[in-house]
Amino acid sequence: MLKLEQRPQASRFWTFGSPVLALLITVLIGVGLFVLLGKDPVKGLQAFFWEPIKSGYALGELTMKATPLLLIALGLAVCFRSNVWNIGAEGQFVIGAVAAGGMALLADKNTGPWIVPVILLAGMLGGMVWAGIVAWLRDRFNANEILVSLMLVYVATLMLGYLVYGPWKDPMGYNFPQTKSFEKITQIPKLVQGMRMNIGVLIALAGAALLWVYLFRTRAGLAQQVGGLAPSAARYAGFSSRKALWTALMISGATAGLAGALEVAGPLGQLTPYVPAGYGFAAIIVAFVGRLHPVGMVFSAILMSMFYIGGELAQSRLGLPKALTGVFQGLLLFTLLACDTLVVYRLRWVASRAAVKGGL
């Protein structure tokens, strides 16, 4: 029979092979789901893995989805590596969008291009303030950051709803809960004419490079990780676990808020109740599939954005339910957790006692 046997040390091969195996298992389960739903599995897989990359325009849309996922995941990676469990990046994303939207609403036809960096900065500050609430409650009262950050997601969503249904509602919007469309000058500059892809892609990639340098090439990055994972060792080395807490949440809040700003000042162009798109929760999967490493998260963000686009295409072209996107995301996470067993354990075939006795 098969038995799990603990390895003397973690397997380097399965550390990187586990996400690949998890993806393959997810695809196989997905094929089974397509068959059970009476749909052609080949067309289903094409919707998820071919349609999002088959043309230049499709690749542009893919990067638009991947950008907020990557930005949020970068901040979450700092938190998770510091043993700070920020589960409320979705709320920080929403508040960043609200802060950026409020700044964009102040623009008029005479406003100059300087408004764009101000909008992005406002989004970052909004996300940092929202994450700062979590940091303060954890630091001051030792409140559980998982619960606090998660509950603040709902507060942020309600705040957005109050604004778009109330004081910021467009009086010329036929009673729809939305702000007026932002002035053209506030739009994030596009990279390619005729496509929605904007400079947010470059910002996200630059963020990944900066995070790599910070985590693996600076003393501050080492202090950040040690301060969260081993507070006693950090104090012995002169590092501050309290500083690690605040730094992790401030970075995470800033990246989530920046993602929110890029979203409302980019493809959305206004605030609506539909700003919360689940990016903050999906980015948790992106972070872990990418092994909390900036390079790995670039690829996992692309994969997760393929799930988003594929789910939309499967809904419109194959008549499949919208929830299929969430199903694929959940499958990937759970199969990854299962496959990660192979990092610290190995499977060995052990003859059962009955078989041994029979042989005797």
Salt bridges, closest charged atoms under 4 A:
GLU5 OE1 - ARG346 NE 3.04
GLU5 OE2 - ARG348 NH1 3.23
GLU51 OE1 - LYS54 NZ 2.96
GLU51 OE1 - ARG317 NH1 3.28
GLU61 OE1 - ARG196 NH2 2.61
ASP139 OD2 - ARG242 NE 2.70
GLU145 OE1 - ARG138 NH1 2.84
GLU312 OE2 - LYS65 NZ 3.38
ASP340 OD1 - ARG291 NH2 2.47
